Amino acid sequence: MGDKGWGAWPWMVLLLLQLQLATASHVVYENLEAEAATVAVPPSIIDPALRTGYHFQPPKNWINDPNAPMYYKGWYHFFYQYNPKGAVWGNIVWAHSVSRDLINWVALETAMVPSIPSDKYGVWSGSATTMPDGTPVIMYTGVNRPDINYQVQNIAFPTNKSDPLLREWVKPAYNPVIVPEAGINATQFRDPTTAWIADGVWRLLIGSVTGGGRGVAYVYRSRDFRRWTRVRRPLHSAATGMWECPDLYPVPADGRRVGLDASVSGPRVRYVLKNSLDLRRYDYYTVGSYDRKAERYVPDDPAGDEHRLRYDYGNFYASKTFYDPVKRRRILWGWANESDTAVYDVAKGWAGIQAIPRTVWLDPSGKQVLQWPVEEVEALRGKSVTISNRLIKPGEQAEVTGIQTAQADVEVSFEVSSLEGAEPLDPALAGDAERLCGVKGAAVEGGVGPFGLWVLASAGLEERTALFFRVFRPATGSGKPVVLMCSDPTKSSLNPDLYRPTFAGFVDTDISSDGKISLRSLIDRSVVESFGAGGKTCILSRVYPSLAIGKNARLFVFNNGKTNITVSRLTAWDMRKPLMNGA
């Protein structure tokens, strides 16, 4: 469509978008329905074909943080922040779905709504803990004042613990069980973690921020899960701003791909501490040690809170892990909000999805975690196509045909013929992958790369989202080559007024050893999740094509570098739609 209807509105729309992205969790939008009715929304934005096919979402309305994931009596349970009245944040309740396999989901009755004095004005995020007798308990943040977001912590129990679906929850009269003490910012005091136990004492964390702007995880202890006392010193803190949704969990130190219950400890255990940065809207983590006696966590990398390893370098926030006792794995959930505008969300009637659940474990190097989509998602694979030993010369691209690719799973292994042509890494960009990707995007010719995939591409390539690698010589002149992984959606849509940032992370791999690197991408209509080098670097992007929708979406392999690239093997599957909350 032409410019008609947009001339008077771009700045308002962009302002709404910036507000949504900056503070998406707790912004109240008023009168957006009326505003949406006056804004010309591109038809493709409200096309049902842009709703995801196999990612978790309800049939309509707003969702955000994942809450209290657990396994109980044969069912995976997933709770989440949900607005039953619209597609923007507000009126939040705890929605509840169950699954046998983490992929097919059935929506149940709402689990919790504001109903007691200590959560009258908000039932916000929380976690589940399994008691020694197997009973699940939920600890969550409530807001108890109408004038300010005064935050306290509450507890809820299943009404009938013999019900495997946990359809009803009761909040005891002694709530709240934790209140902010003097010196704690009561408006920034939320998101209790799963608790762990040692020597008969339970511990949990609550995220907050100090007056000096340091993110902080407070430790609370209890013997009866009812009366809690704060440990004088926080578990850990850093100059990052508010810590939302903290998460602390053990992992095997030797890199075995198994999970551990939150209460496991010992000399062969390391710990991961994750925090969600309210100011920056991303999750970061460190790997380190936890001293139960001192109640202190120390990152292995003293600069870890500045370097900020991330689960995902894209649109992924408020993440939560849980231990799956059946398959002995730790599973990671994360929320991906929209990258269009709040006005668009109202028009289409929905906003927010959850990333595909990921198995997470410690890399054998001990330096970072690895992530991979849960194996159950592979049950959705349908028709496939395979390419082997295909040479992609400089400036060339090759289309992958034979399946529909708007909803697909793609695994590809690349081999670089030579690293001699790798361009030097600009020292000014050596510590900022996102800036580097912005400067050296998919359209910028390089020495070795960019090479990778064009996904959700139109036939004439007017629209395309690029997922690629680029190899640099290290800025210091010695050491292994630097590998950049990038998601570049700048050409993803002809629609106006979309937020299309490049996302990027460095990949800790030595490509000089064999010249090989792998990429897996889960493509699902308006979201692309990518996993580089076996899950060392992950990037989720939201995109909204106007042409590359449904059967019109194409998939290409491309090489915009000066060095030959070989596709050792590429297999792509179209993906079936699972049961998804009745949608």
N, C-alpha and C positions, 0 to 999 in steps of 0.2 A: 504494500500500500504506500501511498505517497506521504507527503509531509502534513497533509490536512489533519487537523485535530491535535498536532503535537507542538505547534509553535508556542503556545502559551503555557505549556505544562512541563517541559523538560526539567527545569530547575526544581520545581516542586517534587517531581517524581524522583530525581536524583537525591534530593534531601531526605525524602522518606526512606530511600534505599540505604543511605549512609546510616541513618538512625537504626534501621532494622539490623544491619550488619554489625554495628558497634555495640548495641546493647539488646540483642534479640531476645534474651531470656526473660527480661523483666520490664519491658516497655509496654505501657497500656496505650493502644491505639483507639481513638475515638472518632466517630463519624466517617470512618473509612468507606463504609458502604455507599454513602452519599458521594464521596469523592470519586470512588471507583466508577460510579455511574456517569460521571462527567468526563472521564479520561478515556480516550480511544485506545482500547487494549488490542494489541495485534491478535488476529484470529488464531495463529499457531500457539500462542501462549495458553489459551484455554482449550486447545485440542486435547481430548482425552488420551491421545497417543503419546503425550509427553508425561503422563503419569507412569511411574515406574511399574515394571512388570513383575519383578521378583524380589524387590527390596521391601523391607517392613514398612508399612504405613497403613493407617486406618482408611476407611472409605472417603472421609472428608475431614476438613478442619485442621487446626494447628496441632503439631506435636513438637516437643523438644526433649529434654534430658531422658536418657534411659534410667530406670529406677529398679533397684532390688531384683536383678535377674537371679534365678535360682533353679535348681532341679529338685522336684519333690514328688515322690510316689509315682514315678513313671512319666512325669510331665515336666517340660521346661516352662517356666513362668517368666513372663516379661511384663513389667509395669512401666508406664511412661507418663510424662507430663503432657496433659491433653486439654485443649479448650473445646468443650462440646458445643459451643455456641458460635464458633467462627474460625476463620483462617489466620488470625493474628493472636499474639499472646494475650491471655486474660482468662478469667473464670476457670483457673487451673484445677483439675482433678487428677487422680491417679487412675488412668485407664489400665486394663488388664487383658492380656492375651495368653494363650497356652499353645504348646506345640509338642509333638512327639519327636521332632527332628530338627528344630531350629529354623526350618524353611517354610513349612506349611503351618499357618497360624489361624486360630479360632478366637474371635473376640468374646470375652465374657462380660458380665456386669461390671460397672465401675467399682473399683476396689475401695477407694477412699475419696471423700469429699470433705470440705470444711464443715465440721459438725460439733466441735467442742470449743470451749473458750480459748484454749491454747493453739488452735489452728483455724479460728473463725475467719481469718482474713487471708488464709493461704495454706495449702498442703503442698509444700515444695519437696525437693528431691531428698532421697534417702537410700538406704541399703538394707539388705536382708542378712541375717545371721542365723545359723542353725544351732539350736541348743543341743546339749549332750544327749537328750532323749529324742532328738530328731525333729522337734517342733521348730518351725521357722518363726522368726520375730523380725518385724520391720521397725527400724529407727528412721525418723524423717524430720524434716524441718517444718515447723508451723510458724505462721505469722499471727500474732495475737493482738495487734492494735490497728485501728482504722487509719490513723494519721501518719504513721511511719511503718516501715517494714521491720518491726521489732521481731527478731527471730529467736525461737526457742526450739528445743528438740523433744520430740514425742515418740511414744512407742505404741505399736499395735500388734495384736495377736490374732491368729485365725480363730474364728468363732467355733469352727469344728475342724480340729486337726486331722480327723479321719477322712475328710473330704479331699481327695487328691487334687481337685481343681481350685481349692482355697478361695471359694467364691465370696465369702463374707469375712470381714475383719472387725475387730472390736478394739476400741481405744480405752484403756483403763482410766478410772477417775483420778488416779494420782498423777496424770500428765499435767504439766510437762516434767520430764525427768532431768533435763539439763537446761539451765538458764544462764545467760551471759552474766559474768561477774563484773564488778567494778574494774574499769580499765580495758574492757573488751568492747569493741564496736558492735553494738547489738543489731545494727542494720547490715552487718557483714559477718555473719556467724552462722554457717549453714553446711548442709550436705554431709551428714555423718556417714562414716564408712562402715563396711562389714567389720564386726568385732572379732578379735582373736583372744584366746585364753592361754594362760600359763600360770602354773602354781595356784590354780583356783581363782585367778583374777582376770576379769575381762578388760580389754582395752579397745578403744576406738579413736578415730581422729575426726576433728571438725575443722573445716577451712575458715580462715579469717584473714584480716589484714591489720597491721599495727598502725599507730598514728603516724609513723614515719614512712608508711607505704611499703612495708615488707610483707610479702605473703607469708602466712604462717599456718602450720598444722598443729593444733592443740591436741594433746593426749588426755583422754578421760579414762578413769579406772573404776571398776565396780566388782563387787563379789556376788551381787544378786541381780544384776542387770536392771536395777531400779534406782538405787542410790549411787550417783556418780560423783567423782571428785577429780578436779583438774590437776594434772601434774604441773608443778611450778614452771618448769621450762618447756617450751614447745618441742615437739619431736624434731622439727627442722624449720628454717625460715630462709627467705632470700629476698633481695631487693627487686621484686617483680610486680608489685601490686597484688591485689586480692587473689587468694587461692580458692577457687571453687572446686567442688567435686573431687577432693583428694582421694587417693587410692594407694594403699600399701599392701604388697603381697610378696610371698617368697617364691623363688624359682631355684631349680637345681643348678648348682654352680658349674657342673660339668657340661651344660648345654643340652642335656637330654630333653627330648621333645615330650615332656610330661608336665602336668600341672601339680601343684601342691595345695592342700587346704591352708587357709589363712593362719592356722595355729601351728603349722609345722615349723620347726627351727632346727638348728644344728650347724656343725662346722662345714658341711657341704651345701649350705644354703646361702644364696645371695638374696637381696631384696630390691624391688623396684618401687620407687615413690613417684607417683604421677600427680600433677596438679593441672587444673584448667585455669588459664590466665584470663581473668575477667576483662582486663584492659586490652589484651591483644586478641582474644577470642581464639586461642588455640591451646592444645594440650602439650605439655612437655614432661619429660621424665628423666630421672637419673637412676643409675644402678649403684648400689652401695651396701653398707652393713647396718644392721639394727641391733643395738644393745638393749636387751629387755630390762636389765637392772637399772640402767641409767635413763631408759626411755629416750634414747637419742638415735638419730639416723645420720650417717655420714656418707656422702657420695664418694665413690671410688675416685672420680675425677674432681679435684678441688674446684675446677672451673665449670663443673657440670651445670650449675644454675645460671651460668652466663652463656655457655655454648648451646644449651637447650635442645637436646635430642627430642624429636617428636615422634609420636606414634604415626602421625600422618601429616604431611606437609601441605595438605589442602584443606578442604572444607569438612572438618571433623572436630567435634567438641563435646565436652561434658561426658567423657567416656567412663565406662564402668566395667570392671571385670568380675567374673565369678568362677568358682571351681566347680567343674563338672565331675562328680564322683563316678559316674558310669564309665566314661571314656578317659578318666584321669588326665584331664587337660584343663588349662585355664582359657576362658573365652572372654573376648573383648567386644563390648558394644560401644558404638559411638553415634552421635547425632550429626546429621548433615542438614543444615537449614537451606533455605532457598537463596539463590543469587539474583533473583529478579526483584521486583519491588513489592512492598506490602499491598499497594493498590492492585497489582497483578494477582497477588495471592487471593485477595478477596474476590476478584473476578473469576478465578478458576476454582475457588472453593476449598483449597487445600494448601498446606505448607509444611514442609519438613518430612524427612525420612530417616530411617536408621540404616547405617552401613551394614553390609553383610557381616554377620558375626565372624570374628577372626580367632583362630587359635594363636596364642602368644606364648613364647618361651625365650630363654636366654641364648644368645648366640654363643657358640663355643669359645669365641674370643673373650667373652665376659664384658665386652664394651657396650653392647646394645641388645635390645630384644629383636626377635624375628616375628613376623606375623604372616598368616596365610588364611585364606577363606576356609571356614569349616568344611570338612570333606562332604558333608551332606548336600552342599549346594551342587555338587557334581551330578546328583540324581536328576537335576533338571536339564541336563545336557540332552539335546536331540540330535538332529542331523549334523554331520561334521564334514569338514574339508581339510585336507592336509597339503602343505607345500614343503618340499625338501630340497636342500642344496640349491637354492635359487640365488643367483648373483644379482645384486642391485648396484648398478654402477652410479658414479656421481651424477646427481641431477635427475635420477630416474625414480619412478614409482611403479608399483605393480598392484593391481586390484586383486583382492581376494574374493572370488565369486563362488556361487554354489549354495550359499545359505543366506538367510536374512540376517542382517548384522545390527539392527537397531536394538536387539535384545540378545546378547551373545557373550560367550566366554572365549577368550583368545589367549593361547600360550605360544610364545615365540622365543627361539634362541637365535641370537645373532653372533656372527664371527667377523672380527675386524681383520682385514688382510695385513695391515701394517699400522704401527703407531708413529712412524717417522714424521708424518705430516701433522701431528697434533699441535694445535696452536698454544702459545704460552698463556698461562693463567694470569690475568691482571691482578697484581697483589692487592689492589684496592677492593676487589670483588671476591678475594679468596675466602672470606668468611661469611659471605652472604649469597647463598644459592639463589634465593628468590630474585635479588637484583641482577645477578648474573644471567638468569634465565630471561629477565626482562630486556636485557641488553643483547643477549645472544639467543634470540627466539628461534622458532622453527624456520622462519623465512630467511634467516641470516646464514649464509654459507660459511662452513667451517672447514677445518682440516680433517679431523675425524669426527664425523657427525656435523649437524644433527641427523640421526637416523632413528627410525622407529615406526610408529603407526599413525595413520590418519584415521580416526574413528568418527562415526556419525557425520560422514562426509556426503556432500551432494554430488550428483553425477558430474557437474562441471567444476567441482572443487571451490565453488563460491563459499561454501560452508565446510569447515573441517576443524576437528579438535586434534591437536598434535600431542602425542605422547612419545618422548624421545630421550635418547642419551647423547651426550657430547663429551668428548675426551680432551683433556688439556694436559700440557706439560706442567708440572708443579711450579708454583711461583718461586720456590727457593732454588730451583735448578737441580734438585736431587730428590730421590724418593719415588714412590710409585705414581703413575699417572692419576690425575684427578678426574673422576667420573661424575658428571652432572646428570641427574634425571629431572625431566621437566614435563609439566602439563601446560600446554599453551592453547587456551581457548579463545584467543583474540579474534580468530576467524570462525568461531563456532556458530554464529548466528547472524542473520541480516536484521534481526529485530533490534530496534533502538533501545537505549536506556537500560542495558543489562550490565551487571557487574561481571567483568571478564578478566580477572587477574591471572597472571601466570603464577603457577605454584611450582616449587622446586626443592630438591634436597640433594646433597652429595651422597654418593653410594660408596660405602667402605668396602671396596673390593679391589683386587690387584688384577686388572685386565691385561697387564703385560705378561702374565704367566701363560695364558693360552689364547688371549684375544677374544674370549667368549663372555657374553652377558645375556641374561634372560629377562623377559618381561611377561607379566600376565595382566590382562585387563578384563574386568567385568563391566560390560557395556549394558546399560539398561535405560534407554530412551532419553532420560534427562540427567543421568548420573554416570560417571565413569570412575571406577576404582582400579588403580594400577599398583602392581607389586613388582618392584625391581630387584633383580639378583636374589631371587628366592625369598623375598620379603624383608630385605634389609632397608629398603626405602619405599614408602607407600604414599600415594597421593590420590585423594578423592576430589573430583571436580563436578560441579553442577553446570550443565549447559542446556540451552533451549533453542535447538535448531528451528528454523522456519521452513526449510526445504528438505533437510535430511531427516525426515520423519517416517516411521513405519517402513514400508517397502522401498521407500526412496533413499534410505540410508545406505551408504557404501563404506567399505573398509579397504584401506590401502596400506602397503608397506612403502616407506619412502627413504631416500638417502639424499640429503642436501649438503653432504660434505664432499671433499675432494678425494676420499679414499674408498675403495671398493668395500662393500659390505655383503656378506653372505647370510641368507636366511637358512641356517642349518636345518631348522624344522619349525614349521608353524602349523598348529592345529586350532581350528576355530569351530565352535559348536553354537548352533542356535539354542536358545534357552526357553524352556516351557514356563508357563505361568503357574505358580503354586497356589494353594489356598491362601488367601490373604485377607483375613478379618471380614469376610463377606463381601469384599469389593468385587 
